[in-house]
């Protein structure tokens, strides 16, 4: 099985400085044409955490649907600002689990299991001590899912490539390219980590004029094959 997976921090659909324009983000996702995409910052930050990415527009503009789960609030699209979109045929078979994470600020990961793949979407903390603790918990969780192919992906908030990721030694970590800040990307904050049962065929950063306007992050993507599950 070959899948196109992606991760995208939407920055609450406000571009670098505003205005709120979710149609831009949805067009970026449509142009990327993923089978599954992990999203961060899909909700506004304060109050009832209402959705910043309008759910009514998602399928019409991208062909994808949100996974079903208990969200942060009645008007939220995600949990801790995170949501996973996927093709409707995959979403109908998917199961979702919310994973609380330790740290100075409230954080959580979202695990979605479908077709022998467990995809864990993350938005890690701003403090390295928190990120280390969060990755350690996620790595322990991944080690208990040995029967599945594992993809861990999202905004790692890690500015350096030589420290902070020690817990992921059992996974293959890739940084497809600079993804932040979107208008002039120089930092590789967005990453992916794969178990040995996942073959990465291609990967990259979705860099376009529209993507540089739509968020402060550019999306990252990878085409993957699940080993032993056909071609």
Secondary structure, 3 states (H helix, E strand, C coil): CEEEEEEEECHHHCCCCCCCCHHHHHHHHHHHCCCEEEEECCECCCCCCCECCCHHHHHHHHCEEECCCCCCCCCCCCECCEEEEEEHHHHCCCEEEEEEECCCCCEEEEEEEECCEEEEEEECCCCHHHHHHHHHHHHHHHHCCCCCEEEEEEECCCCCCCCCCHHHCCCEEECCCCCECHHHCCECCEEEEECCCEEEEEEEEECCHHHHHHCCECEEEEEEEECCCCC
